[in-house]
Amino acid sequence: MKFVSGEILTNDGLQKGYLGFERRGIIEVGKGTCPRKSVAKGLIIPTFVNMHTHIGDSFVKYRNITLPRSIEELVAPPNGLKYKLLKDASEKELIDGMEKSIAFMLKSGTNIFCDFREDGIQGICYLKTAKDLWNINSFILSRPDKIIYDKNEIDLLLKNSNGIGLSSISDWDYSEIIKIAKQTKNKKKIFAIHASERVREDIDLILDLKPDFLVHMVKASESDLVCVKENNIPIVLCPRSNAFFGIKPNVALMKKIGVDILLGTDNAMLSSVSILDEINYFLKNFEGIGKSEILYKTTYGARKALNLECDILGPNSKADFVVLDEKTLQPLYISV
């Protein structure tokens, strides 16, 4: 049996102790001094959950392309540069790019990622092919191939994914997007959507969709955030992606209101898919949320948002943890 020691992140905060594990299972959890020499000593946390990725555009970073710093020009469907590049890319190029991102996530301690999957059923198939040989868990939030509602297509997408993840209400005829949301909820699947990223959008229309979580909310007003808090809807922030476009989430206001904040890395063509890189950027550029709190949000908090098992890092649990250096937050040991 091997041991890791230090401070263990629990649902009740950091506690000094150690884990004994073997064959990918945790055998022993103890407080105080480790009984044997540990293979790593530091902050012991569950593996990370990346709550918002678009790894389908991973291939773009390997091309010599200057990307526009306008959200509409780069990523807004259907005419943003990203969609033109996705359409022109070969199947091999798309899958190879996604595999590289998956490998990078695993190396940086992420074992669950929530991907907003473009390109309809074909996009789902590409991602499933890319992750087939990797020990990683994906939540695939699919979207229609075009910005139109087709009941049969949505049924097919929901049958093959964990739910639907759409761009924004600004990109759609609202009467069609609400049909998608209702159909998703009827199938008891996840519905999520980008909201108030480049412009402020009507929060009542957004909340009427009954989303499980929102992404960005950079342009949201204080009253918008209060409504989100009252409806207990988490907001996934992607501050490095926002910075590329010259915008910044109002973390202090979200913290003051008590909004549940989670983190994602957004488009793989813009930022690394390492949630640790996102955490370090967050800690350097925002105040009010400390190290232990943001580590909790990107592990336990994110699992709760996806309705996943949160009773982890205990005896008989799967050995699914990361040991981080307390000062640099760099991985010292990854169990996956």
Contacts in CASP RR format, 6 or more apart in sequence:
PFRMAT RR
TARGET T0000
AUTHOR 0000-0000-0000
METHOD contacts of the structure
MODEL  1
MKFVSGEILTNDGLQKGYLGFERRGIIEVGKGTCPRKSVAKGLIIPTFVN
MHTHIGDSFVKYRNITLPRSIEELVAPPNGLKYKLLKDASEKELIDGMEK
SIAFMLKSGTNIFCDFREDGIQGICYLKTAKDLWNINSFILSRPDKIIYD
KNEIDLLLKNSNGIGLSSISDWDYSEIIKIAKQTKNKKKIFAIHASERVR
EDIDLILDLKPDFLVHMVKASESDLVCVKENNIPIVLCPRSNAFFGIKPN
VALMKKIGVDILLGTDNAMLSSVSILDEINYFLKNFEGIGKSEILYKTTY
GARKALNLECDILGPNSKADFVVLDEKTLQPLYISV
1 20 0 8 1.000
1 21 0 8 1.000
1 22 0 8 1.000
1 27 0 8 1.000
1 28 0 8 1.000
2 20 0 8 1.000
2 21 0 8 1.000
2 22 0 8 1.000
2 38 0 8 1.000
2 39 0 8 1.000
3 18 0 8 1.000
3 19 0 8 1.000
3 20 0 8 1.000
3 21 0 8 1.000
3 34 0 8 1.000
3 35 0 8 1.000
3 36 0 8 1.000
3 37 0 8 1.000
3 38 0 8 1.000
3 39 0 8 1.000
4 18 0 8 1.000
4 19 0 8 1.000
4 20 0 8 1.000
4 21 0 8 1.000
4 38 0 8 1.000
4 39 0 8 1.000
4 40 0 8 1.000
4 41 0 8 1.000
4 42 0 8 1.000
4 44 0 8 1.000
4 321 0 8 1.000
4 323 0 8 1.000
4 333 0 8 1.000
5 17 0 8 1.000
5 18 0 8 1.000
5 19 0 8 1.000
5 33 0 8 1.000
5 34 0 8 1.000
5 38 0 8 1.000
5 40 0 8 1.000
5 41 0 8 1.000
5 42 0 8 1.000
5 44 0 8 1.000
6 16 0 8 1.000
6 17 0 8 1.000
6 18 0 8 1.000
6 34 0 8 1.000
6 38 0 8 1.000
6 41 0 8 1.000
6 42 0 8 1.000
6 43 0 8 1.000
6 44 0 8 1.000
7 14 0 8 1.000
7 15 0 8 1.000
7 16 0 8 1.000
7 17 0 8 1.000
7 42 0 8 1.000
7 43 0 8 1.000
7 44 0 8 1.000
7 326 0 8 1.000
8 14 0 8 1.000
8 15 0 8 1.000
8 16 0 8 1.000
8 17 0 8 1.000
8 18 0 8 1.000
8 19 0 8 1.000
8 29 0 8 1.000
8 44 0 8 1.000
8 45 0 8 1.000
8 313 0 8 1.000
9 43 0 8 1.000
9 44 0 8 1.000
9 45 0 8 1.000
9 46 0 8 1.000
9 292 0 8 1.000
9 295 0 8 1.000
9 296 0 8 1.000
9 299 0 8 1.000
9 300 0 8 1.000
9 313 0 8 1.000
10 313 0 8 1.000
11 300 0 8 1.000
11 310 0 8 1.000
13 292 0 8 1.000
13 296 0 8 1.000
14 43 0 8 1.000
14 292 0 8 1.000
15 31 0 8 1.000
16 31 0 8 1.000
16 32 0 8 1.000
17 29 0 8 1.000
17 30 0 8 1.000
17 31 0 8 1.000
17 32 0 8 1.000
17 33 0 8 1.000
17 34 0 8 1.000
17 44 0 8 1.000
18 28 0 8 1.000
18 29 0 8 1.000
18 30 0 8 1.000
18 32 0 8 1.000
18 33 0 8 1.000
18 34 0 8 1.000
18 35 0 8 1.000
18 38 0 8 1.000
19 26 0 8 1.000
19 28 0 8 1.000
19 29 0 8 1.000
19 30 0 8 1.000
19 44 0 8 1.000
19 313 0 8 1.000
19 314 0 8 1.000
19 319 0 8 1.000
19 321 0 8 1.000
20 26 0 8 1.000
20 27 0 8 1.000
20 28 0 8 1.000
20 29 0 8 1.000
21 27 0 8 1.000
21 28 0 8 1.000
21 319 0 8 1.000
21 335 0 8 1.000
22 319 0 8 1.000
23 319 0 8 1.000
24 318 0 8 1.000
24 319 0 8 1.000
24 320 0 8 1.000
24 335 0 8 1.000
25 316 0 8 1.000
25 317 0 8 1.000
25 318 0 8 1.000
25 319 0 8 1.000
26 313 0 8 1.000
26 314 0 8 1.000
26 315 0 8 1.000
26 316 0 8 1.000
26 317 0 8 1.000
26 318 0 8 1.000
26 319 0 8 1.000
26 321 0 8 1.000
27 315 0 8 1.000
27 316 0 8 1.000
28 315 0 8 1.000
29 313 0 8 1.000
29 314 0 8 1.000
29 315 0 8 1.000
39 333 0 8 1.000
40 323 0 8 1.000
40 332 0 8 1.000
40 333 0 8 1.000
41 323 0 8 1.000
41 332 0 8 1.000
42 323 0 8 1.000
42 324 0 8 1.000
42 325 0 8 1.000
42 326 0 8 1.000
42 332 0 8 1.000
43 295 0 8 1.000
43 323 0 8 1.000
43 324 0 8 1.000
43 325 0 8 1.000
43 326 0 8 1.000
43 329 0 8 1.000
44 313 0 8 1.000
44 321 0 8 1.000
44 322 0 8 1.000
44 323 0 8 1.000
45 295 0 8 1.000
45 299 0 8 1.000
45 321 0 8 1.000
45 322 0 8 1.000
45 323 0 8 1.000
45 324 0 8 1.000
46 299 0 8 1.000
46 300 0 8 1.000
46 303 0 8 1.000
46 312 0 8 1.000
46 313 0 8 1.000
46 320 0 8 1.000
46 321 0 8 1.000
46 322 0 8 1.000
47 109 0 8 1.000
47 110 0 8 1.000
47 111 0 8 1.000
47 112 0 8 1.000
47 299 0 8 1.000
47 320 0 8 1.000
47 321 0 8 1.000
47 322 0 8 1.000
47 334 0 8 1.000
47 335 0 8 1.000
47 336 0 8 1.000
48 108 0 8 1.000
48 109 0 8 1.000
48 110 0 8 1.000
48 111 0 8 1.000
48 112 0 8 1.000
48 275 0 8 1.000
48 276 0 8 1.000
48 298 0 8 1.000
48 299 0 8 1.000
48 302 0 8 1.000
48 322 0 8 1.000
49 110 0 8 1.000
49 111 0 8 1.000
49 112 0 8 1.000
49 113 0 8 1.000
49 114 0 8 1.000
49 275 0 8 1.000
49 298 0 8 1.000
49 299 0 8 1.000
49 301 0 8 1.000
49 302 0 8 1.000
49 303 0 8 1.000
49 306 0 8 1.000
49 308 0 8 1.000
50 105 0 8 1.000
50 110 0 8 1.000
50 112 0 8 1.000
50 113 0 8 1.000
50 114 0 8 1.000
50 263 0 8 1.000
50 264 0 8 1.000
50 265 0 8 1.000
50 273 0 8 1.000
50 275 0 8 1.000
51 114 0 8 1.000
51 213 0 8 1.000
51 236 0 8 1.000
51 262 0 8 1.000
51 263 0 8 1.000
51 264 0 8 1.000
51 298 0 8 1.000
51 302 0 8 1.000
51 305 0 8 1.000
51 306 0 8 1.000
52 114 0 8 1.000
52 116 0 8 1.000
52 215 0 8 1.000
52 236 0 8 1.000
52 238 0 8 1.000
52 264 0 8 1.000
52 265 0 8 1.000
52 266 0 8 1.000
53 101 0 8 1.000
53 113 0 8 1.000
53 114 0 8 1.000
53 115 0 8 1.000
53 116 0 8 1.000
53 264 0 8 1.000
53 265 0 8 1.000
53 266 0 8 1.000
53 268 0 8 1.000
53 273 0 8 1.000
54 115 0 8 1.000
54 116 0 8 1.000
54 118 0 8 1.000
54 266 0 8 1.000
54 267 0 8 1.000
54 268 0 8 1.000
55 97 0 8 1.000
55 98 0 8 1.000
55 101 0 8 1.000
55 102 0 8 1.000
55 113 0 8 1.000
55 115 0 8 1.000
55 127 0 8 1.000
55 130 0 8 1.000
55 268 0 8 1.000
55 273 0 8 1.000
56 86 0 8 1.000
56 94 0 8 1.000
56 97 0 8 1.000
56 98 0 8 1.000
56 101 0 8 1.000
56 115 0 8 1.000
56 117 0 8 1.000
56 118 0 8 1.000
56 123 0 8 1.000
56 126 0 8 1.000
56 127 0 8 1.000
56 268 0 8 1.000
57 82 0 8 1.000
57 85 0 8 1.000
57 86 0 8 1.000
57 267 0 8 1.000
57 268 0 8 1.000
57 269 0 8 1.000
58 97 0 8 1.000
58 98 0 8 1.000
58 100 0 8 1.000
58 101 0 8 1.000
58 268 0 8 1.000
58 269 0 8 1.000
58 273 0 8 1.000
59 85 0 8 1.000
59 89 0 8 1.000
59 93 0 8 1.000
59 94 0 8 1.000
59 96 0 8 1.000
59 97 0 8 1.000
59 269 0 8 1.000
60 67 0 8 1.000
60 82 0 8 1.000
60 85 0 8 1.000
60 268 0 8 1.000
60 269 0 8 1.000
61 268 0 8 1.000
61 269 0 8 1.000
62 97 0 8 1.000
63 85 0 8 1.000
65 85 0 8 1.000
67 74 0 8 1.000
67 81 0 8 1.000
67 269 0 8 1.000
67 270 0 8 1.000
68 74 0 8 1.000
68 81 0 8 1.000
69 244 0 8 1.000
69 245 0 8 1.000
69 246 0 8 1.000
70 245 0 8 1.000
71 197 0 8 1.000
71 198 0 8 1.000
71 245 0 8 1.000
72 80 0 8 1.000
72 198 0 8 1.000
73 80 0 8 1.000
73 81 0 8 1.000
74 80 0 8 1.000
74 81 0 8 1.000
74 82 0 8 1.000
75 81 0 8 1.000
75 82 0 8 1.000
75 267 0 8 1.000
76 167 0 8 1.000
76 171 0 8 1.000
76 198 0 8 1.000
77 83 0 8 1.000
77 118 0 8 1.000
77 147 0 8 1.000
77 167 0 8 1.000
77 171 0 8 1.000
78 146 0 8 1.000
78 147 0 8 1.000
82 267 0 8 1.000
82 269 0 8 1.000
83 118 0 8 1.000
86 94 0 8 1.000
86 118 0 8 1.000
86 119 0 8 1.000
91 126 0 8 1.000
94 126 0 8 1.000
95 126 0 8 1.000
95 129 0 8 1.000
95 130 0 8 1.000
97 130 0 8 1.000
97 268 0 8 1.000
98 126 0 8 1.000
98 127 0 8 1.000
98 130 0 8 1.000
98 131 0 8 1.000
99 130 0 8 1.000
99 131 0 8 1.000
99 134 0 8 1.000
101 268 0 8 1.000
101 273 0 8 1.000
102 130 0 8 1.000
102 131 0 8 1.000
102 134 0 8 1.000
102 136 0 8 1.000
103 134 0 8 1.000
104 272 0 8 1.000
104 273 0 8 1.000
104 274 0 8 1.000
105 111 0 8 1.000
105 113 0 8 1.000
105 136 0 8 1.000
105 273 0 8 1.000
105 274 0 8 1.000
105 275 0 8 1.000
106 134 0 8 1.000
106 135 0 8 1.000
106 136 0 8 1.000
106 334 0 8 1.000
106 336 0 8 1.000
107 331 0 8 1.000
107 334 0 8 1.000
108 272 0 8 1.000
108 273 0 8 1.000
108 274 0 8 1.000
108 275 0 8 1.000
108 276 0 8 1.000
108 277 0 8 1.000
108 331 0 8 1.000
109 275 0 8 1.000
109 276 0 8 1.000
109 322 0 8 1.000
109 331 0 8 1.000
109 334 0 8 1.000
109 336 0 8 1.000
110 136 0 8 1.000
110 273 0 8 1.000
110 274 0 8 1.000
110 275 0 8 1.000
111 135 0 8 1.000
111 136 0 8 1.000
111 137 0 8 1.000
111 320 0 8 1.000
111 336 0 8 1.000
112 136 0 8 1.000
112 137 0 8 1.000
112 138 0 8 1.000
112 139 0 8 1.000
112 302 0 8 1.000
112 303 0 8 1.000
112 306 0 8 1.000
112 308 0 8 1.000
113 136 0 8 1.000
113 137 0 8 1.000
113 138 0 8 1.000
113 139 0 8 1.000
113 273 0 8 1.000
114 138 0 8 1.000
114 139 0 8 1.000
114 141 0 8 1.000
114 192 0 8 1.000
114 306 0 8 1.000
115 127 0 8 1.000
115 138 0 8 1.000
115 139 0 8 1.000
115 140 0 8 1.000
115 141 0 8 1.000
116 141 0 8 1.000
116 143 0 8 1.000
116 165 0 8 1.000
116 192 0 8 1.000
116 215 0 8 1.000
117 123 0 8 1.000
117 124 0 8 1.000
117 127 0 8 1.000
117 140 0 8 1.000
117 141 0 8 1.000
117 142 0 8 1.000
117 143 0 8 1.000
117 161 0 8 1.000
117 165 0 8 1.000
118 143 0 8 1.000
119 126 0 8 1.000
119 145 0 8 1.000
120 142 0 8 1.000
120 143 0 8 1.000
120 144 0 8 1.000
120 145 0 8 1.000
120 153 0 8 1.000
120 157 0 8 1.000
121 142 0 8 1.000
121 145 0 8 1.000
121 153 0 8 1.000
121 156 0 8 1.000
121 157 0 8 1.000
121 160 0 8 1.000
122 145 0 8 1.000
123 142 0 8 1.000
124 140 0 8 1.000
124 142 0 8 1.000
124 157 0 8 1.000
124 160 0 8 1.000
124 161 0 8 1.000
127 138 0 8 1.000
127 140 0 8 1.000
128 140 0 8 1.000
131 138 0 8 1.000
135 336 0 8 1.000
136 336 0 8 1.000
139 162 0 8 1.000
139 190 0 8 1.000
139 306 0 8 1.000
140 160 0 8 1.000
140 161 0 8 1.000
140 162 0 8 1.000
140 163 0 8 1.000
141 161 0 8 1.000
141 162 0 8 1.000
141 163 0 8 1.000
141 164 0 8 1.000
141 165 0 8 1.000
141 190 0 8 1.000
141 192 0 8 1.000
142 157 0 8 1.000
142 158 0 8 1.000
142 160 0 8 1.000
142 161 0 8 1.000
142 163 0 8 1.000
142 164 0 8 1.000
142 165 0 8 1.000
143 157 0 8 1.000
143 164 0 8 1.000
143 165 0 8 1.000
143 166 0 8 1.000
143 167 0 8 1.000
144 150 0 8 1.000
144 153 0 8 1.000
144 154 0 8 1.000
144 157 0 8 1.000
144 180 0 8 1.000
145 153 0 8 1.000
147 171 0 8 1.000
147 172 0 8 1.000
148 176 0 8 1.000
149 176 0 8 1.000
149 177 0 8 1.000
149 179 0 8 1.000
149 180 0 8 1.000
151 179 0 8 1.000
151 183 0 8 1.000
154 164 0 8 1.000
154 180 0 8 1.000
154 183 0 8 1.000
154 184 0 8 1.000
155 183 0 8 1.000
157 163 0 8 1.000
157 164 0 8 1.000
158 164 0 8 1.000
158 183 0 8 1.000
158 184 0 8 1.000
158 187 0 8 1.000
158 189 0 8 1.000
161 189 0 8 1.000
162 189 0 8 1.000
162 190 0 8 1.000
163 184 0 8 1.000
163 187 0 8 1.000
163 189 0 8 1.000
163 190 0 8 1.000
163 191 0 8 1.000
164 180 0 8 1.000
164 181 0 8 1.000
164 184 0 8 1.000
164 189 0 8 1.000
164 190 0 8 1.000
164 191 0 8 1.000
164 192 0 8 1.000
165 190 0 8 1.000
165 191 0 8 1.000
165 192 0 8 1.000
165 193 0 8 1.000
166 172 0 8 1.000
166 177 0 8 1.000
166 180 0 8 1.000
166 192 0 8 1.000
166 193 0 8 1.000
166 194 0 8 1.000
167 193 0 8 1.000
167 194 0 8 1.000
168 193 0 8 1.000
168 194 0 8 1.000
168 195 0 8 1.000
168 197 0 8 1.000
168 201 0 8 1.000
169 177 0 8 1.000
169 193 0 8 1.000
169 195 0 8 1.000
169 201 0 8 1.000
169 202 0 8 1.000
169 205 0 8 1.000
169 206 0 8 1.000
169 209 0 8 1.000
170 198 0 8 1.000
170 199 0 8 1.000
170 201 0 8 1.000
174 205 0 8 1.000
177 209 0 8 1.000
178 208 0 8 1.000
178 209 0 8 1.000
180 191 0 8 1.000
181 191 0 8 1.000
181 209 0 8 1.000
181 210 0 8 1.000
181 211 0 8 1.000
184 190 0 8 1.000
184 191 0 8 1.000
185 191 0 8 1.000
185 210 0 8 1.000
190 212 0 8 1.000
190 306 0 8 1.000
191 209 0 8 1.000
191 210 0 8 1.000
191 211 0 8 1.000
191 212 0 8 1.000
192 211 0 8 1.000
192 212 0 8 1.000
192 213 0 8 1.000
192 214 0 8 1.000
192 215 0 8 1.000
193 206 0 8 1.000
193 209 0 8 1.000
193 211 0 8 1.000
193 214 0 8 1.000
193 215 0 8 1.000
194 214 0 8 1.000
194 215 0 8 1.000
194 216 0 8 1.000
195 201 0 8 1.000
195 206 0 8 1.000
195 211 0 8 1.000
195 214 0 8 1.000
195 215 0 8 1.000
195 216 0 8 1.000
195 217 0 8 1.000
195 220 0 8 1.000
196 203 0 8 1.000
196 206 0 8 1.000
196 216 0 8 1.000
196 217 0 8 1.000
196 218 0 8 1.000
196 219 0 8 1.000
196 220 0 8 1.000
196 224 0 8 1.000
197 215 0 8 1.000
197 216 0 8 1.000
197 217 0 8 1.000
197 218 0 8 1.000
197 219 0 8 1.000
197 247 0 8 1.000
198 219 0 8 1.000
198 245 0 8 1.000
198 247 0 8 1.000
199 219 0 8 1.000
200 219 0 8 1.000
200 220 0 8 1.000
200 221 0 8 1.000
200 224 0 8 1.000
201 219 0 8 1.000
203 220 0 8 1.000
203 223 0 8 1.000
203 224 0 8 1.000
203 227 0 8 1.000
203 228 0 8 1.000
204 227 0 8 1.000
206 214 0 8 1.000
207 227 0 8 1.000
207 228 0 8 1.000
207 231 0 8 1.000
207 233 0 8 1.000
211 233 0 8 1.000
212 233 0 8 1.000
212 305 0 8 1.000
213 233 0 8 1.000
213 234 0 8 1.000
213 235 0 8 1.000
213 236 0 8 1.000
213 262 0 8 1.000
213 305 0 8 1.000
214 228 0 8 1.000
214 233 0 8 1.000
214 234 0 8 1.000
214 235 0 8 1.000
214 236 0 8 1.000
215 235 0 8 1.000
215 236 0 8 1.000
215 238 0 8 1.000
216 235 0 8 1.000
216 236 0 8 1.000
216 237 0 8 1.000
216 238 0 8 1.000
216 242 0 8 1.000
216 249 0 8 1.000
217 224 0 8 1.000
217 225 0 8 1.000
217 228 0 8 1.000
217 235 0 8 1.000
217 249 0 8 1.000
217 254 0 8 1.000
218 242 0 8 1.000
218 247 0 8 1.000
218 248 0 8 1.000
218 249 0 8 1.000
218 250 0 8 1.000
219 247 0 8 1.000
220 228 0 8 1.000
220 250 0 8 1.000
222 253 0 8 1.000
222 257 0 8 1.000
225 250 0 8 1.000
225 253 0 8 1.000
225 254 0 8 1.000
225 257 0 8 1.000
225 259 0 8 1.000
226 257 0 8 1.000
228 235 0 8 1.000
228 259 0 8 1.000
229 257 0 8 1.000
229 258 0 8 1.000
229 259 0 8 1.000
229 260 0 8 1.000
232 260 0 8 1.000
233 260 0 8 1.000
234 259 0 8 1.000
234 260 0 8 1.000
234 261 0 8 1.000
234 262 0 8 1.000
234 305 0 8 1.000
235 254 0 8 1.000
235 259 0 8 1.000
235 260 0 8 1.000
235 261 0 8 1.000
235 262 0 8 1.000
236 262 0 8 1.000
236 263 0 8 1.000
236 264 0 8 1.000
237 249 0 8 1.000
237 251 0 8 1.000
237 261 0 8 1.000
237 262 0 8 1.000
237 263 0 8 1.000
237 264 0 8 1.000
237 282 0 8 1.000
238 263 0 8 1.000
238 264 0 8 1.000
238 265 0 8 1.000
238 266 0 8 1.000
238 271 0 8 1.000
238 278 0 8 1.000
239 248 0 8 1.000
239 249 0 8 1.000
239 278 0 8 1.000
239 281 0 8 1.000
239 282 0 8 1.000
239 285 0 8 1.000
239 286 0 8 1.000
240 265 0 8 1.000
240 266 0 8 1.000
240 270 0 8 1.000
240 271 0 8 1.000
240 277 0 8 1.000
240 278 0 8 1.000
240 281 0 8 1.000
241 265 0 8 1.000
241 266 0 8 1.000
241 267 0 8 1.000
241 270 0 8 1.000
241 271 0 8 1.000
242 248 0 8 1.000
242 249 0 8 1.000
243 281 0 8 1.000
244 270 0 8 1.000
244 271 0 8 1.000
248 285 0 8 1.000
251 261 0 8 1.000
251 286 0 8 1.000
251 287 0 8 1.000
251 288 0 8 1.000
251 289 0 8 1.000
252 286 0 8 1.000
252 287 0 8 1.000
252 288 0 8 1.000
254 261 0 8 1.000
255 261 0 8 1.000
255 288 0 8 1.000
255 289 0 8 1.000
260 297 0 8 1.000
260 301 0 8 1.000
260 305 0 8 1.000
261 289 0 8 1.000
261 297 0 8 1.000
262 297 0 8 1.000
262 298 0 8 1.000
262 301 0 8 1.000
262 302 0 8 1.000
262 305 0 8 1.000
263 275 0 8 1.000
263 278 0 8 1.000
263 279 0 8 1.000
263 282 0 8 1.000
263 294 0 8 1.000
263 297 0 8 1.000
263 298 0 8 1.000
263 302 0 8 1.000
264 275 0 8 1.000
264 278 0 8 1.000
265 271 0 8 1.000
265 272 0 8 1.000
265 273 0 8 1.000
265 274 0 8 1.000
265 275 0 8 1.000
265 277 0 8 1.000
265 278 0 8 1.000
271 277 0 8 1.000
271 278 0 8 1.000
275 298 0 8 1.000
276 324 0 8 1.000
276 329 0 8 1.000
276 330 0 8 1.000
276 331 0 8 1.000
279 294 0 8 1.000
279 295 0 8 1.000
279 298 0 8 1.000
279 329 0 8 1.000
280 329 0 8 1.000
282 289 0 8 1.000
282 294 0 8 1.000
283 290 0 8 1.000
283 291 0 8 1.000
283 294 0 8 1.000
289 297 0 8 1.000
291 329 0 8 1.000
300 310 0 8 1.000
301 310 0 8 1.000
303 309 0 8 1.000
303 310 0 8 1.000
303 312 0 8 1.000
304 310 0 8 1.000
311 317 0 8 1.000
312 318 0 8 1.000
312 320 0 8 1.000
312 321 0 8 1.000
313 321 0 8 1.000
319 335 0 8 1.000
320 335 0 8 1.000
320 336 0 8 1.000
321 335 0 8 1.000
322 331 0 8 1.000
322 333 0 8 1.000
322 334 0 8 1.000
322 335 0 8 1.000
323 331 0 8 1.000
323 332 0 8 1.000
323 333 0 8 1.000
323 334 0 8 1.000
324 330 0 8 1.000
324 331 0 8 1.000
324 332 0 8 1.000
325 331 0 8 1.000
325 332 0 8 1.000
END
